[in-house]
Structure formats: C-alpha cells, structure tokens
Amino acid sequence: MKRNLASFTLCVLVLALSALPTGSQAAGREGSISGLRWGSGWVPLSRNNPVTLQHDLGGDLEDYAIQMWFWDTDDGFGINARAYGGLEQGGIYHGAYWENLTESGVEVTRSSGDDFADQVRIWIWVPADPPEYCSDWTSIPVGGSVLFGHNLGGDVDDYVVGLWFESGNTAYGVNQHGYGGMEAAGSNRGAWWTDLTDSAVRVRRAANDSYADWVRVCVSLAEPTAYDSGWVDIAQDQTLTLHHGVGDSLNGYVVRMEFKDTAVGGIGVHHENLGGNAVGDSLLGANWENLTTDSIDVYRLQDDATVDQVRVRIWQRGSGVYMPVVMRGQ
C-alpha cells in the first residue's frame, strides 16, 4: 500500500563528501545546521548484492534529503554519476541506485556488470529551508506524463528541480531506480522531468515502468553559487572539462547539472537520460565524472539528441541544500 508522505526532499546526482576519497570511511550520525545528518562513508559494493545501510535518524522521512555519489577506483572516472539509476547495454547492467528509503535505513544496489561504482557514499540530512513548491504524491500512468504547475515566475535558470518515485511494489518503496529513464532488455523503466518553464514542469514515466507508480516533484531556488558554467554547447561523444576552481574541501560541495534541448518543439530544460541510457543500439543522455576541487568533466553520449547544452553549478552546502537534484517538501 502506498505511503502517504506529506513532503519530501530529493537529490539525484549530488553528494557531499568529506574531502577526496581515501578509502572506506566509518558511517555515523553527524551534526548539521538543522540538527540531523548522517554519512555512510565510502562503502565498497559488490555487484548485484543489495546492501541496507542503517542511518537510524528517525523523525519524519518527508524531511530528509538524500544524495549519492559513485567512486570509480580503477577505470579513470573518479568521483562520478555515470549510469546513475541504472543502465543496460548489450545485456550488461551498469551503475547503481537506491530504494526502500525509511526512517532507519536505505538500500543500495550496484548493478551486475557495473564498472563505475566500486564504492558509493550516501548522505542523509534534514535541510533547513523548504522549497517554494512541492506537489502532492501523484499517480502517473505507465507511459504517460503529468504537468505540475509551480507558478513561481522569475528566471528558470535559478530553479532546482527534485523528483522522487514510490512503487506499489514494497520491494522498491521510495526510490530512484531508473531515474532519468532506463531501457533494459526491451523494457523501458523509470521516470524523469522535462519541459521546465517559469510556471510548470512535466514528469514522464516510461512505458514499462514498475518503480514510479507515484511521483512527487519540488521546484525551488538554488543558493548563490560558487561556480556557474552557464549554458554550454556540447557535441555528441564529447567530454567537456569545466574548470570551476571552487577549491577547499569536497566536503559540502553541491553539484547541479541540467540539460537543455534547444530544438524548436523540443523538451527544453530537462533530466531525461540523466546518467546515460542505452536504447537499442543508441547511447543517449549525459553524465558528470572526475570531480575534483578544481574541475569536473561532463560527457555526452554518442547518439544523444536532446542534450544540446549542459549547465553545471557548484556551491558549498549552506542552510538549504538541493540536488540534480535535492528537495524538501512543505
């Protein structure tokens, strides 16, 4: 049965780290501006072996923010978000995802053929400031979409969009499995947001999905950034190195990346195929990787048709923290 959450906080691709990774670190409860914060430390994951991480924060699940990063220790991708939510290509499953978030734990799974998430790190915290808009949990038809009117006005480039799923299957619960969309063995899974304007945002659900029976979307204003790339053109199969120069420790970094489809009649600002997606023989979407205190790489997959431009923002965690993605409900 569906859980009736009053509100929630989301992050897709962004994690706070305690400096550059140096190996597995101890998990534990930590202090924060709003009182509760937990970090898993870097956790080594074996493939296709779900791990439940106990945070035991208690309180209200709807007050949480959750963020996850990957660390590739041996293939040159460093701190990354490749195949976030999962990606299947040629029968090989890549990436990692979280699901079954509760007031005491969260389950993390590394895909069976993954090379990008040798270790993962999850942080959960209670941010201080709620977003300007959060929808109710809303049912969405398989293969359909829902348009959410936020009516915030102002500059769309100042927005932060957050999205969580909830499955009617208790094996998945509250999750981000298939975030951005995931085609696997001919089955299209997951959900994503598109068509962001100053008054609305659309959420789309894949044609064969079983993870996003209900969705909730939040739209808020980002904190002032330490670095903003602006909208930058990126070609298919291009790796773009952005020198942000934020410096200091990666601890507290918030990284935001959005896509823009510039075609007339296209899907505008969006998160479709975030982390990458393989549909048949086509490799779609984009991801970020090799994050350091000076630079970050953005890679657009070779057949992608909707990521004409990317925008990366980085700032240090403050009183309110947001994703691809982090939102707290009202």
TORKOL-4160 file (C-alpha; in steps of 0.2 Angstrom, whole numbers, padded with zeros to 4 digits, m for minus):
330
<pt num="1" X="0000" Y="0000" Z="0000"/>
<pt num="2" X="0006" Y="0017" Z="m0004"/>
<pt num="3" X="0014" Y="0028" Z="0010"/>
<pt num="4" X="0006" Y="0045" Z="0012"/>
<pt num="5" X="0021" Y="0056" Z="0013"/>
<pt num="6" X="0016" Y="0074" Z="0017"/>
<pt num="7" X="0033" Y="0081" Z="0009"/>
<pt num="8" X="0050" Y="0075" Z="0004"/>
<pt num="9" X="0067" Y="0080" Z="0000"/>
<pt num="10" X="0077" Y="0074" Z="m0015"/>
<pt num="11" X="0094" Y="0073" Z="m0023"/>
<pt num="12" X="0099" Y="0063" Z="m0039"/>
<pt num="13" X="0116" Y="0066" Z="m0043"/>
<pt num="14" X="0124" Y="0076" Z="m0029"/>
<pt num="15" X="0133" Y="0071" Z="m0013"/>
<pt num="16" X="0143" Y="0080" Z="0000"/>
<pt num="17" X="0160" Y="0071" Z="0003"/>
<pt num="18" X="0172" Y="0073" Z="0017"/>
<pt num="19" X="0187" Y="0078" Z="0006"/>
<pt num="20" X="0194" Y="0067" Z="m0009"/>
<pt num="21" X="0191" Y="0049" Z="m0006"/>
<pt num="22" X="0205" Y="0040" Z="0003"/>
<pt num="23" X="0196" Y="0023" Z="0006"/>
<pt num="24" X="0182" Y="0016" Z="0016"/>
<pt num="25" X="0176" Y="0028" Z="0030"/>
<pt num="26" X="0166" Y="0025" Z="0045"/>
<pt num="27" X="0147" Y="0029" Z="0045"/>
<pt num="28" X="0139" Y="0039" Z="0059"/>
<pt num="29" X="0127" Y="0052" Z="0065"/>
<pt num="30" X="0134" Y="0070" Z="0062"/>
<pt num="31" X="0130" Y="0087" Z="0067"/>
<pt num="32" X="0122" Y="0099" Z="0054"/>
<pt num="33" X="0114" Y="0116" Z="0053"/>
<pt num="34" X="0097" Y="0109" Z="0055"/>
<pt num="35" X="0102" Y="0096" Z="0068"/>
<pt num="36" X="0102" Y="0079" Z="0060"/>
<pt num="37" X="0115" Y="0072" Z="0047"/>
<pt num="38" X="0121" Y="0055" Z="0043"/>
<pt num="39" X="0135" Y="0050" Z="0031"/>
<pt num="40" X="0139" Y="0032" Z="0026"/>
<pt num="41" X="0157" Y="0035" Z="0022"/>
<pt num="42" X="0163" Y="0027" Z="0006"/>
<pt num="43" X="0156" Y="0009" Z="0006"/>
<pt num="44" X="0163" Y="m0004" Z="m0006"/>
<pt num="45" X="0150" Y="m0013" Z="m0015"/>
<pt num="46" X="0150" Y="m0030" Z="m0024"/>
<pt num="47" X="0140" Y="m0032" Z="m0040"/>
<pt num="48" X="0122" Y="m0037" Z="m0039"/>
<pt num="49" X="0122" Y="m0038" Z="m0020"/>
<pt num="50" X="0109" Y="m0026" Z="m0012"/>
<pt num="51" X="0116" Y="m0018" Z="0004"/>
<pt num="52" X="0105" Y="m0010" Z="0018"/>
<pt num="53" X="0114" Y="0005" Z="0026"/>
<pt num="54" X="0106" Y="0009" Z="0043"/>
<pt num="55" X="0106" Y="0028" Z="0047"/>
<pt num="56" X="0093" Y="0027" Z="0061"/>
<pt num="57" X="0090" Y="0046" Z="0060"/>
<pt num="58" X="0071" Y="0043" Z="0064"/>
<pt num="59" X="0060" Y="0058" Z="0063"/>
<pt num="60" X="0050" Y="0061" Z="0048"/>
<pt num="61" X="0055" Y="0053" Z="0031"/>
<pt num="62" X="0047" Y="0068" Z="0022"/>
<pt num="63" X="0060" Y="0080" Z="0030"/>
<pt num="64" X="0075" Y="0070" Z="0023"/>
<pt num="65" X="0087" Y="0075" Z="0009"/>
<pt num="66" X="0097" Y="0060" Z="0002"/>
<pt num="67" X="0112" Y="0061" Z="m0010"/>
<pt num="68" X="0123" Y="0048" Z="m0018"/>
<pt num="69" X="0139" Y="0049" Z="m0027"/>
<pt num="70" X="0150" Y="0035" Z="m0035"/>
<pt num="71" X="0169" Y="0032" Z="m0034"/>
<pt num="72" X="0177" Y="0023" Z="m0048"/>
<pt num="73" X="0194" Y="0017" Z="m0041"/>
<pt num="74" X="0202" Y="0009" Z="m0056"/>
<pt num="75" X="0195" Y="0014" Z="m0073"/>
<pt num="76" X="0198" Y="0033" Z="m0073"/>
<pt num="77" X="0181" Y="0040" Z="m0070"/>
<pt num="78" X="0185" Y="0046" Z="m0052"/>
<pt num="79" X="0170" Y="0053" Z="m0042"/>
<pt num="80" X="0156" Y="0052" Z="m0054"/>
<pt num="81" X="0137" Y="0049" Z="m0058"/>
<pt num="82" X="0139" Y="0038" Z="m0073"/>
<pt num="83" X="0124" Y="0027" Z="m0075"/>
<pt num="84" X="0115" Y="0034" Z="m0060"/>
<pt num="85" X="0099" Y="0025" Z="m0058"/>
<pt num="86" X="0105" Y="0010" Z="m0069"/>
<pt num="87" X="0109" Y="0007" Z="m0087"/>
<pt num="88" X="0109" Y="m0008" Z="m0098"/>
<pt num="89" X="0119" Y="m0011" Z="m0114"/>
<pt num="90" X="0121" Y="m0027" Z="m0123"/>
<pt num="91" X="0114" Y="m0037" Z="m0108"/>
<pt num="92" X="0127" Y="m0029" Z="m0096"/>
<pt num="93" X="0120" Y="m0019" Z="m0082"/>
<pt num="94" X="0129" Y="m0003" Z="m0076"/>
<pt num="95" X="0128" Y="0010" Z="m0062"/>
<pt num="96" X="0119" Y="0009" Z="m0045"/>
<pt num="97" X="0103" Y="0016" Z="m0037"/>
<pt num="98" X="0095" Y="0017" Z="m0020"/>
<pt num="99" X="0077" Y="0011" Z="m0015"/>
<pt num="100" X="0067" Y="0007" Z="0001"/>
<pt num="101" X="0071" Y="0023" Z="0010"/>
<pt num="102" X="0064" Y="0023" Z="0028"/>
<pt num="103" X="0067" Y="0032" Z="0044"/>
<pt num="104" X="0080" Y="0019" Z="0049"/>
<pt num="105" X="0089" Y="0014" Z="0033"/>
<pt num="106" X="0091" Y="0014" Z="0014"/>
<pt num="107" X="0095" Y="0000" Z="0002"/>
<pt num="108" X="0109" Y="0002" Z="m0011"/>
<pt num="109" X="0112" Y="m0009" Z="m0026"/>
<pt num="110" X="0126" Y="m0010" Z="m0038"/>
<pt num="111" X="0122" Y="m0017" Z="m0055"/>
<pt num="112" X="0128" Y="m0034" Z="m0060"/>
<pt num="113" X="0141" Y="m0028" Z="m0073"/>
<pt num="114" X="0145" Y="m0011" Z="m0066"/>
<pt num="115" X="0162" Y="m0003" Z="m0068"/>
<pt num="116" X="0158" Y="0014" Z="m0061"/>
<pt num="117" X="0153" Y="0012" Z="m0043"/>
<pt num="118" X="0166" Y="0002" Z="m0035"/>
<pt num="119" X="0161" Y="0012" Z="m0019"/>
<pt num="120" X="0146" Y="0023" Z="m0015"/>
<pt num="121" X="0143" Y="0036" Z="m0002"/>
<pt num="122" X="0126" Y="0042" Z="0004"/>
<pt num="123" X="0122" Y="0056" Z="0015"/>
<pt num="124" X="0105" Y="0060" Z="0023"/>
<pt num="125" X="0101" Y="0076" Z="0032"/>
<pt num="126" X="0087" Y="0087" Z="0036"/>
<pt num="127" X="0089" Y="0104" Z="0027"/>
<pt num="128" X="0084" Y="0120" Z="0035"/>
<pt num="129" X="0074" Y="0128" Z="0021"/>
<pt num="130" X="0059" Y="0121" Z="0012"/>
<pt num="131" X="0057" Y="0124" Z="m0007"/>
<pt num="132" X="0045" Y="0136" Z="m0014"/>
<pt num="133" X="0034" Y="0122" Z="m0022"/>
<pt num="134" X="0031" Y="0104" Z="m0019"/>
<pt num="135" X="0017" Y="0094" Z="m0027"/>
<pt num="136" X="0007" Y="0080" Z="m0018"/>
<pt num="137" X="0012" Y="0062" Z="m0021"/>
<pt num="138" X="0003" Y="0060" Z="m0038"/>
<pt num="139" X="m0001" Y="0044" Z="m0048"/>
<pt num="140" X="0006" Y="0044" Z="m0065"/>
<pt num="141" X="0000" Y="0032" Z="m0079"/>
<pt num="142" X="0013" Y="0020" Z="m0086"/>
<pt num="143" X="0020" Y="0028" Z="m0102"/>
<pt num="144" X="0011" Y="0044" Z="m0098"/>
<pt num="145" X="0015" Y="0061" Z="m0090"/>
<pt num="146" X="0009" Y="0074" Z="m0078"/>
<pt num="147" X="0011" Y="0093" Z="m0079"/>
<pt num="148" X="0014" Y="0101" Z="m0062"/>
<pt num="149" X="0011" Y="0120" Z="m0061"/>
<pt num="150" X="0023" Y="0128" Z="m0049"/>
<pt num="151" X="0019" Y="0146" Z="m0055"/>
<pt num="152" X="0035" Y="0153" Z="m0047"/>
<pt num="153" X="0039" Y="0165" Z="m0061"/>
<pt num="154" X="0056" Y="0173" Z="m0061"/>
<pt num="155" X="0071" Y="0166" Z="m0070"/>
<pt num="156" X="0070" Y="0147" Z="m0075"/>
<pt num="157" X="0089" Y="0146" Z="m0073"/>
<pt num="158" X="0088" Y="0149" Z="m0054"/>
<pt num="159" X="0077" Y="0134" Z="m0052"/>
<pt num="160" X="0081" Y="0117" Z="m0044"/>
<pt num="161" X="0070" Y="0103" Z="m0048"/>
<pt num="162" X="0069" Y="0087" Z="m0037"/>
<pt num="163" X="0060" Y="0071" Z="m0040"/>
<pt num="164" X="0056" Y="0055" Z="m0030"/>
<pt num="165" X="0047" Y="0039" Z="m0035"/>
<pt num="166" X="0036" Y="0027" Z="m0025"/>
<pt num="167" X="0032" Y="0010" Z="m0031"/>
<pt num="168" X="0017" Y="0000" Z="m0026"/>
<pt num="169" X="0028" Y="m0015" Z="m0025"/>
<pt num="170" X="0035" Y="m0015" Z="m0007"/>
<pt num="171" X="0051" Y="m0022" Z="m0014"/>
<pt num="172" X="0056" Y="m0005" Z="m0020"/>
<pt num="173" X="0047" Y="0008" Z="m0009"/>
<pt num="174" X="0053" Y="0026" Z="m0010"/>
<pt num="175" X="0067" Y="0025" Z="m0023"/>
<pt num="176" X="0076" Y="0032" Z="m0038"/>
<pt num="177" X="0078" Y="0016" Z="m0048"/>
<pt num="178" X="0078" Y="0021" Z="m0066"/>
<pt num="179" X="0080" Y="0039" Z="m0063"/>
<pt num="180" X="0081" Y="0048" Z="m0080"/>
<pt num="181" X="0074" Y="0033" Z="m0089"/>
<pt num="182" X="0082" Y="0016" Z="m0091"/>
<pt num="183" X="0079" Y="0004" Z="m0106"/>
<pt num="184" X="0084" Y="m0014" Z="m0101"/>
<pt num="185" X="0081" Y="m0029" Z="m0112"/>
<pt num="186" X="0067" Y="m0020" Z="m0122"/>
<pt num="187" X="0058" Y="m0014" Z="m0106"/>
<pt num="188" X="0058" Y="0004" Z="m0103"/>
<pt num="189" X="0059" Y="0009" Z="m0084"/>
<pt num="190" X="0059" Y="0024" Z="m0073"/>
<pt num="191" X="0054" Y="0042" Z="m0074"/>
<pt num="192" X="0061" Y="0060" Z="m0077"/>
<pt num="193" X="0056" Y="0078" Z="m0078"/>
<pt num="194" X="0056" Y="0089" Z="m0094"/>
<pt num="195" X="0049" Y="0105" Z="m0101"/>
<pt num="196" X="0054" Y="0116" Z="m0086"/>
<pt num="197" X="0046" Y="0134" Z="m0088"/>
<pt num="198" X="0043" Y="0148" Z="m0076"/>
<pt num="199" X="0026" Y="0141" Z="m0072"/>
<pt num="200" X="0027" Y="0122" Z="m0074"/>
<pt num="201" X="0037" Y="0106" Z="m0075"/>
<pt num="202" X="0032" Y="0089" Z="m0083"/>
<pt num="203" X="0036" Y="0072" Z="m0076"/>
<pt num="204" X="0036" Y="0057" Z="m0088"/>
<pt num="205" X="0035" Y="0039" Z="m0084"/>
<pt num="206" X="0042" Y="0025" Z="m0095"/>
<pt num="207" X="0031" Y="0013" Z="m0105"/>
<pt num="208" X="0035" Y="m0002" Z="m0094"/>
<pt num="209" X="0040" Y="0005" Z="m0078"/>
<pt num="210" X="0036" Y="m0003" Z="m0061"/>
<pt num="211" X="0046" Y="0009" Z="m0049"/>
<pt num="212" X="0036" Y="0026" Z="m0051"/>
<pt num="213" X="0018" Y="0022" Z="m0048"/>
<pt num="214" X="0018" Y="0039" Z="m0038"/>
<pt num="215" X="0029" Y="0054" Z="m0041"/>
<pt num="216" X="0032" Y="0070" Z="m0031"/>
<pt num="217" X="0041" Y="0085" Z="m0038"/>
<pt num="218" X="0048" Y="0100" Z="m0030"/>
<pt num="219" X="0054" Y="0116" Z="m0038"/>
<pt num="220" X="0065" Y="0129" Z="m0028"/>
<pt num="221" X="0078" Y="0142" Z="m0030"/>
<pt num="222" X="0096" Y="0137" Z="m0028"/>
<pt num="223" X="0108" Y="0145" Z="m0016"/>
<pt num="224" X="0121" Y="0158" Z="m0023"/>
<pt num="225" X="0134" Y="0148" Z="m0032"/>
<pt num="226" X="0152" Y="0147" Z="m0031"/>
<pt num="227" X="0153" Y="0142" Z="m0049"/>
<pt num="228" X="0141" Y="0143" Z="m0063"/>
<pt num="229" X="0146" Y="0137" Z="m0081"/>
<pt num="230" X="0131" Y="0145" Z="m0089"/>
<pt num="231" X="0123" Y="0135" Z="m0103"/>
<pt num="232" X="0137" Y="0127" Z="m0113"/>
<pt num="233" X="0136" Y="0119" Z="m0130"/>
<pt num="234" X="0142" Y="0100" Z="m0130"/>
<pt num="235" X="0144" Y="0089" Z="m0145"/>
<pt num="236" X="0139" Y="0070" Z="m0146"/>
<pt num="237" X="0153" Y="0059" Z="m0139"/>
<pt num="238" X="0162" Y="0075" Z="m0132"/>
<pt num="239" X="0170" Y="0076" Z="m0115"/>
<pt num="240" X="0169" Y="0094" Z="m0108"/>
<pt num="241" X="0181" Y="0098" Z="m0094"/>
<pt num="242" X="0175" Y="0113" Z="m0084"/>
<pt num="243" X="0187" Y="0122" Z="m0073"/>
<pt num="244" X="0176" Y="0128" Z="m0058"/>
<pt num="245" X="0191" Y="0132" Z="m0046"/>
<pt num="246" X="0180" Y="0131" Z="m0031"/>
<pt num="247" X="0194" Y="0124" Z="m0021"/>
<pt num="248" X="0194" Y="0120" Z="m0002"/>
<pt num="249" X="0187" Y="0103" Z="0003"/>
<pt num="250" X="0174" Y="0092" Z="m0007"/>
<pt num="251" X="0166" Y="0091" Z="0009"/>
<pt num="252" X="0150" Y="0101" Z="0007"/>
<pt num="253" X="0150" Y="0103" Z="m0012"/>
<pt num="254" X="0133" Y="0103" Z="m0020"/>
<pt num="255" X="0134" Y="0100" Z="m0039"/>
<pt num="256" X="0119" Y="0103" Z="m0050"/>
<pt num="257" X="0119" Y="0098" Z="m0068"/>
<pt num="258" X="0104" Y="0101" Z="m0080"/>
<pt num="259" X="0102" Y="0098" Z="m0099"/>
<pt num="260" X="0094" Y="0109" Z="m0112"/>
<pt num="261" X="0086" Y="0103" Z="m0129"/>
<pt num="262" X="0087" Y="0119" Z="m0140"/>
<pt num="263" X="0077" Y="0112" Z="m0154"/>
<pt num="264" X="0060" Y="0121" Z="m0158"/>
<pt num="265" X="0046" Y="0110" Z="m0150"/>
<pt num="266" X="0059" Y="0100" Z="m0140"/>
<pt num="267" X="0059" Y="0096" Z="m0122"/>
<pt num="268" X="0068" Y="0112" Z="m0115"/>
<pt num="269" X="0077" Y="0111" Z="m0099"/>
<pt num="270" X="0076" Y="0093" Z="m0093"/>
<pt num="271" X="0084" Y="0077" Z="m0084"/>
<pt num="272" X="0079" Y="0064" Z="m0097"/>
<pt num="273" X="0093" Y="0051" Z="m0099"/>
<pt num="274" X="0102" Y="0058" Z="m0084"/>
<pt num="275" X="0117" Y="0047" Z="m0081"/>
<pt num="276" X="0116" Y="0039" Z="m0098"/>
<pt num="277" X="0104" Y="0027" Z="m0106"/>
<pt num="278" X="0106" Y="0014" Z="m0120"/>
<pt num="279" X="0090" Y="0012" Z="m0131"/>
<pt num="280" X="0093" Y="m0002" Z="m0143"/>
<pt num="281" X="0110" Y="0002" Z="m0151"/>
<pt num="282" X="0108" Y="0021" Z="m0147"/>
<pt num="283" X="0118" Y="0028" Z="m0132"/>
<pt num="284" X="0108" Y="0043" Z="m0125"/>
<pt num="285" X="0110" Y="0057" Z="m0112"/>
<pt num="286" X="0125" Y="0064" Z="m0102"/>
<pt num="287" X="0134" Y="0062" Z="m0085"/>
<pt num="288" X="0147" Y="0070" Z="m0075"/>
<pt num="289" X="0163" Y="0062" Z="m0069"/>
<pt num="290" X="0181" Y="0065" Z="m0062"/>
<pt num="291" X="0175" Y="0079" Z="m0050"/>
<pt num="292" X="0190" Y="0087" Z="m0041"/>
<pt num="293" X="0192" Y="0103" Z="m0031"/>
<pt num="294" X="0197" Y="0112" Z="m0047"/>
<pt num="295" X="0187" Y="0104" Z="m0062"/>
<pt num="296" X="0173" Y="0092" Z="m0067"/>
<pt num="297" X="0171" Y="0083" Z="m0083"/>
<pt num="298" X="0154" Y="0081" Z="m0092"/>
<pt num="299" X="0152" Y="0068" Z="m0105"/>
<pt num="300" X="0138" Y="0067" Z="m0119"/>
<pt num="301" X="0134" Y="0050" Z="m0126"/>
<pt num="302" X="0137" Y="0047" Z="m0144"/>
<pt num="303" X="0119" Y="0046" Z="m0151"/>
<pt num="304" X="0111" Y="0058" Z="m0139"/>
<pt num="305" X="0098" Y="0070" Z="m0147"/>
<pt num="306" X="0092" Y="0081" Z="m0133"/>
<pt num="307" X="0107" Y="0087" Z="m0123"/>
<pt num="308" X="0112" Y="0101" Z="m0134"/>
<pt num="309" X="0118" Y="0111" Z="m0119"/>
<pt num="310" X="0123" Y="0107" Z="m0101"/>
<pt num="311" X="0124" Y="0119" Z="m0086"/>
<pt num="312" X="0134" Y="0115" Z="m0070"/>
<pt num="313" X="0133" Y="0124" Z="m0054"/>
<pt num="314" X="0143" Y="0121" Z="m0039"/>
<pt num="315" X="0142" Y="0128" Z="m0022"/>
<pt num="316" X="0146" Y="0124" Z="m0004"/>
<pt num="317" X="0132" Y="0117" Z="0007"/>
<pt num="318" X="0123" Y="0130" Z="0017"/>
<pt num="319" X="0107" Y="0132" Z="0027"/>
<pt num="320" X="0097" Y="0124" Z="0012"/>
<pt num="321" X="0104" Y="0111" Z="0001"/>
<pt num="322" X="0097" Y="0104" Z="m0015"/>
<pt num="323" X="0101" Y="0091" Z="m0028"/>
<pt num="324" X="0101" Y="0085" Z="m0048"/>
<pt num="325" X="0093" Y="0085" Z="m0038"/>
<pt num="326" X="0088" Y="0089" Z="m0018"/>
<pt num="327" X="0071" Y="0095" Z="m0011"/>
<pt num="328" X="0062" Y="0096" Z="0005"/>
<pt num="329" X="0043" Y="0097" Z="0005"/>
<pt num="330" X="0032" Y="0109" Z="0013"/>
